[in-house]
Amino acid sequence: MQFEHEIALVYNHGGDVNIENNGIWKENFVQCLLFTLEKITQVKHTIPGIDLSAKNIQEQLNKAKLVILLIDDPFLESNVSDQILQVYAENQVDEQNALPFAERLLPIIASGLPREMFPDLIKGHQGYDFSSVRLREKMIQEKQGSYGHSKSVRTLWLKILDLANDIQSKLARFEKYAQPSVEKSKTIYLAETTPDLVDIRDEIKRDLKRHGYKIVPNRLIPKDPAKGPKVISQYLAESVTSIHLIGEDYGEIFTDNKSVTDLQNKLAEEQSAKVNSAKVKDKFYRIIWINPEAQVGGERQKRFTDNIKRDIESKQESELLQSPIEELKAFIRSSIGKRTRDMVSPVKKSHSRSDKKKSIYLIYDRKDYDTSETMRQFLTDHGFEVLVPVFDGDFFELEDLHKNNLIFCDACMVIANNVNKNWLTTKLKDIDKIHGFGRIRPIKAKAVYLAPEYQQDINLQINNGTIIINHEGHITDKVMEPFLKNFITENE
């Protein structure tokens, strides 16, 4: 089949139900998504809109590889959406060379109405939940750089980034016609949680996906008491680690007089006992996090958290944390990363970093490019791999690149000749937080390369082992000795 569009957006015009606000929401959503897609793919995309009331809607749907469904109140109140999706699904059943129908639908949830009102074909989709946030005009103005400073605006952009990344992945798979295989060692069960921790769960999911992990469940857990536990157990059997987030609420009773949070934890405990008692090499590991800032609501939730704290020490391969979210994310990255490395084959493990050049991350601003280029050349000539910052691209991706360089480099150096004190202070703080970003091994050396007059201007006070290189003239071995000597006696 020939497709005219990569992506299309299906919506309901809404009749006389707040047409103006509905239109603004849709327009801003599309603009933000197109902007983010272009940053990620470096390709301009278009997203044509398809109104549910269009006479040729089936024909238009068949022309798009991926279909975004704007699930707002007008969409759910439509009496044709379920029928149209059913016909569309039936038309795609025998189609060759494409993703499965269910994976081509991208539900954008912009309504607070219950899931029981959703069309049958998408009730099980996790979708992308925008019901708690609203697109504002200022987001379009901010997209050229700042991305906003409020938590709600940043959360909204991250949700759009998640969607854009999934679109990119699906379009790539669309050309390959196959589900990518993921090793079991990289499959993580990230438990569904209560509404107060949804954003934190999204952060962890986002972080793990960027590092190549498959996250399950990838569909909503059925509320049917006969099906729900079986689905959970099946996902747990596919995984090597489960992560459970415990907040302030016990949650809606799911089955067996337990909430979905409680049930998932119980079944994960059973999976852990089953796998680990078999004395197999690959253990099942549980990470349980209790939000330290939560105001526990209700006696049921208090008993639940108290029982977890009391019983955790007797459970094999289980870890309980009650720490800030950044420490939780760092712990997840380090512990899961270590387990993944331990589980890979000996052939893969034989290719270690010891065979590679030592790497130095040069941190600098555009204003100091000339000085940094001279330093880069000096370090390259001395046999080092030099990592450098990237200045153009998506804000969040650049932030991740910076953190990854800090995590994996052997040493780092900040170049500060033409920048202000605030810039330098921010970069030094980043270096101080490298273990919070997920770094495991100690860093060999960290330094600041300064012009003498600049050092006097900012009156640096550094007592954390950072080397100050104060230089006038050429970069020589003698000038760089305090930094380079850290690489002479140590072997990895």
N, C-alpha and C positions, 0 to 999 in steps of 0.2 A: 504494500500500500504506500502511496506517495502522500507525504504530509506537507501541508502548507505552513504549519506553525509548530514550533517546538513547545510552546506553552500557551494555553488559553485560560481565561478566567470566566467561570460561570457564576452568574448572580441573578437575583430577582430584583427587578426595578422597584418593586415595593408598593405599587399602586399609590395610594394617598398616605402611606405610612412614613412620615418623616423623610420624604424624598431627598430634600436638600442635604440633611446630615448624612444619610446613607451614601449619597453620591460623593461627598467630601471624603468620607472614610475610605471608600473604594479607590478614589483617585489618588489619595495620599499613599495608601498601601501599595498600589502599583508603582508609583514613582519611587518610593523607598526601595522596593524589591528590585526594580530595574537598575537603580543606582548601585545596589550591593552586588547584583549579578555581574554587572560590567566590571566592578573592581576585582571580583574573584576570577572571572573567566577571561578578562581583557577583550571581550566581544560584546558588541551592542545587541541587545535582544528587544523584541517587541512582545507585548502580552495583549492580544485583542480580547475584548469583552464579548461574552455571549449571554444575552438575556434569555431567561427561561421561557419567556413568552414568544421567542422567535419561532416563526413557522418552520424554518429549516434547521432547527437546533440539532437534530441527530446528524445531519450532514456536516454541520460545523464542528460538532464534537469529534467526529471521525477524522477531521483534518489536523488534529493536534496530538502530539506525542504525549504530553502531560496536561492534565486538566486540574486547575485550581478551583475548588468549590468554596465560595464565600458563604459560609454558614452563619448568616445573621437572622434576625427575627423575620424579615420578609421572605427569606429563602425557606425557612421552616414552616411558615404559614402558607406557602404555596401548595396547591393540591396536585401539582404536576411533577414536582421534583423527584419523588420516589419512582413514579412510572417511567420518567425519562431515563433515570439512571439504570433501571432494570433493563430497558430496551437496549441501552448503550452497552451494558455488560453482555447481553446475549449476542449482540453483533460482534463482540470482540473475542468470543470463546474460541473460535477456530483460527484466529488470526496468527500468522507465523511471523517470526523475526521481530518480536516486540516484547516489552515487559508484560508480566501478567496484569490483567485489568486492575486488580486491587492496588497495585503499586504505581499505577499511572494516575490515580486520584490523590490530590493533595488537599485535604479539608482544612480550611482556615476557620477556626471557631471564633466568631465575633458575637456570640449570643450567650446569655446566661440561662437560656431555656434548658430544661432537662434533656438528657440524651434519649429518653424514650420518644421524643418528638423527631429524632433524626431519621432520615431515610434508612431502611433496613440494611442496605449495602454498605453504609459507612458507620453504623453504630459501633462496630468493633475497632475502627481506626482511632489511634491515639490522636492524630491530627496535630495541629499547631494552634495552641490556645491563646488567643488574643482577647479573650472576653474580659480580662481584668485591666486591660490597658487601652488607651485610645490614641489614635494618630492625630497629631496636631500640626497646624501649618508650620510652626516653628521648626519641626523636624526637617522639613524640606530645606529651610534656610540653614540649618546646622550641618547638613550632610557634607558640606564642602570641607569640614575639618574638625569641628569641636565635638560632634556627636552628643552634645549636651552634657551637663554635669549632674543632673538629678538622677537618682537611682532608677526611677520609673522610665525615664527616657533611655537610659543605657540598657535596661532590661528589654525594652521594646526593640531596640536596634539589634540586640543579641538574638532575639527570637527571629527577626528577619534574616539575620546572618545564618542561623540554623537552617531555615527554609531554603535560602540560596545555596548553601552547601549541599543540601539533599537534592536540590534540582540539578546541580552540576553533576553529582554522582549518578543520578538516575539517567540523565541524558547520555553520560558516558556508557553506562550499562546498556542503554537502549541500542547502541551500535554493536554491542558484543553479544546480546541476546542470552546472557547467562547470569545466574546468580553467583557473585564472587564467593569463593570458598574462604572461610575464616577458620584458623586452627582453634581447637577447643580451648587451648591455653590462653586465647585472647578473647574469649566470650565471658562477659560479666553480667550477672543478674543484678540490676539496679532496681531495687524494690519500689513499687508504687508507694506513695506516701500521702500524708494529709495536706490540705490546701496551704497551710502555713509554711510548708517546706518545698512547695513545687518549684519555686525559683532556684533554690539551692540544689535540688535534684537536677534541674536543667543545667546548672553550672557544671556539676560533676559529669553529667552525660556528655556535655559539649567537650569538656577537657579530655575525657577518655576516648571519644570518637576521633579527636584530632591526633591522638597517639595510636590510632589504628585498631582500637578495640571494637568488637561488636557488642552492642548493648541490647539486652533482653530484659523484660518482655517488649517486643516491638509492636504489639497490639494490646488493646485494653483487655484486662482480665474479665471474663464473663461473670456477671453477678449470679448466675445460676449456681446454686449450692452443689449440684451434681457435676458441673463442668469446671467451675473456678479452680478448686484445689488440683484437679488433674492437669489443667493448663499450667498452673504454677509449678507443679512437680516436673512437668515435661521441660519447661524452660530451665529449671534448676539442674536437671540432669545433663543439659547441654553446656553447663557453665562450670567454671573452676572456682569462682569467687562470687559471693553475694554481698551486697552493700545495703544496709538498712538504716534509714534516717528516722529518728524518733523525735517528735515535736511536742506541742502543747496539748493536742487533742487526741483522744483515742480513736476517733473516726466512726463512721457509720458501720453498724453491725453487718457483717458480710455473710458468714455461715458458721455453724457450730458455735454460735454465740461469741464469735470473735470478729474484730475489724479486719480489713484487708492487710493492715500493717502487722497486726498480731499474727494472722494466719501465715503470711509470708515468712515471718521470722520463725514460727514453729516448724514449717515445712523445710526451711533452710537448715534448721537445727537437725531435723531428721535426716536430710540429705548428707549433712556433714558427718553425722554418726555412722551412717551406712557406708559412706565411701572410706572414711578414715579408719574404721574398725576392720576393713578388709586388708589393711596393710599394703595398699597399692602405693606406687611411687608418687603419683600425682594426687595430692590431698585436695580436699574441698575446704576453702577458707571463707570465714565470715568476718565482715567488718560492720560493727554496730556503732552508730554515732547518736548521742543524745545531745540535742541542742542546749548548750549551757545557758542561753538567754531565754529559754522557754519558760513561760508562766504556766505550769501544768494545770490543766483544767479538768477537774473531776476526779473522784476517788478511783474510778476504773483505770484511768491513765496513770495515776500515781502507783497503783499496784503493779501495773504492767512494767513501768520503768524500774520499780524497786525489785521486781522479780528478775529482770534482765541483769541488773547490777549484782544481785546476790548469786545468780547461777553461772555467770560468765566464766569465773575462774575454773570451774569444773569442766568446761567444754573445751574439747580439742580444737586446735586451729581456729580459734575465735579471738577477736580483739574488740575491746570496748573503748571508745573515745568520747570524751566530753570536753571538747576544745574548740577554739575559734575555727571558722570555716576554712580559712587559708591553711591552717595546720592540718585539718582533715584532708584537704585536697593534696597537700604535699605527702602525707602519709599514704594515701591511696596510690599516688603515682610511684612512690618508692617501693612500697610493699608488693604491689601488683607487678611492677616492672621487674623486681628481683625474682618473683615466682615465675614470670614468663621466661626470663633468661635461664632459670634453673630447669625449665621443662623442655627447652628446645633441644634438638638433637646434637650429639657431640660434633658433627660436621659443622653445624652452624656456629657452635660455641668456639670452635678453633680459630675463627676469624676475630681476634680480639683487638682492642685499641692499641695494644702494645706494639703492633706492627705499623702503626700510623705515626705520622709526625705529631709532635706536641703542638697544640693549638693555642693561640693567643687571640682574645677578642679585643679589638680596638674599638672603644666607644668614643664617638666624636659627633660634633654638629657640622652641618654643611660649611659653616664659617671657618672651620679648621681643617678643611679638606687637604690643603697643600701640605701642612705640617703632618697630617695623618698619612698622606701618601708617602712622604719621605720615611716615616716610621715603618709603614707597611713594607716598603722595599728593604729597609735594613733588616727587619725580622725575617722576611722571606729569604734573604741572602744568607741568614744564619740558620736556615733549615727548618723554620717554623711554618705551620699552617696558620694563616692570618684570617680571622673572621672579622667582617666589617658590617656596620649597620646598613639597613635598607631604608630609604626615605620616601619612596613612592609606593602607594598601594593602600589597601584597606587598613583603617586604624587598628582594628583588633588583631588582624594578621600580623601587622608590624610589631605590635605589643608582644605577641606570641613568639615571633622570631627573636626579639630582644631577650626574652626570658629563656628561650631554648639555648641561645648562645651562652648565656650565663650559666645554665645548667650543665652544658657539655664541654665547655672550654677547659683547658688546663690552667690558664691564667688570663687575667684581663688588665687592660690599661685604659684609663680615661685621658683623652687629650683635651686640655682646657687652656687655650690661649686667647680666644676672642669671644668666649661665651660669658654669660652672667653667673653670679653666684647661685641663683635659684636652680639653674640648669645643672650645675655641678653637684649641688646638694642632692638633687633628685637622683642623679646617676649613682652617687655614693650610697644613697639609701637602698637603691636596687641591689647593689653589690652586697650590702649587709644582709639583704633578705634572700640571698640565693638558695639557702637551705629551705626556706619557706616556699620557694618556687618549685622545689622537688629535687634539688641537688643532693646527692648522697655522699660522694667522696669529697675530701677537703680540696680547696683550691691551692695551687702551688704558689702563686704570687698575685698580688693586686697592687696597682700603682696608679699615680696621677702624674702626668707629664705637664709641667707648668713653665711658663715664662716667669722669671724672677719678679718682675714688676706686678704681674698678675697675682702671684702668691701674696705679696704684700698688700695688695688692694683688698683681698678677701679674707686675709688673716685666718688661714686654714687651721683648724684644730682637729687633727686626726690621730686617734690613739688605738686604732683597731688593727694594726699591722699593715696598713696601707703605706706603700713606699712613695715618697715624694721625690720626683726627679726634676731638679731645678736646673735649667740649661740655657746657656747662651752660645749659639754657634752650631757646629755640626754634631750629628748624632754619632757617637763613637762607642767602642767597647768599654772604655773607661767610664763614660757617662752612664752607660746602661748596666754596669756591673752589679749594682745593688739589686737590680731586677733579674738579670740573667743568671746570677749565681744560684738561684733557686732551682735551676734545671740541671746543675752539674752533678750533684751527688746522689740524687734520687732516681731510682729506677722503678717502673711499674710492671 
